[in-house]
Amino acid sequence: MKILGLLIVVYTPVMLLIHVGTSKILRAWNQHPTSWISRRLPPQRALRIEGMYWLLALAAWPLWHALGWKVVVVLFALIHLGIWAAGELTAGRKKKPAFTTSPSLNQIIIVFDSVEALVLTALGVIAVLFLTRPS
């Protein structure tokens, strides 16, 4: 379980970086489809990164002692894995790589990612506490 806790601790800052930069990433995807962020972190790759984190969080189930944290992990995992799966299923059918969303959808994504950043921070802290606890 220590290795899963360590992976959560290492992976969480990457996730926080993505979530703190959501508005800039969305703007680049929408307005500059040839920008470096659009090439290096296209939408489907971002969904894969997030989906893998939530799979890892599910695998680290014993870390989340409180029922509330288990519910949060399951909820976020279901949301992200569902969006990831939907993206994979539709990725082959799309003709153009441009990512377009409406301003209102962008706002919803930004608010959701802000809440998720708080959850990620808490999960990272829980994992650190688990790792620093005497065995």
Summary of the structure (lengths in Angstrom):
residues: 135
radius of gyration: 15.9
end to end distance: 11.5
largest distance: 54.0
contacts: 362
relative contact order: 0.19
helix: 81%
strand: 0%
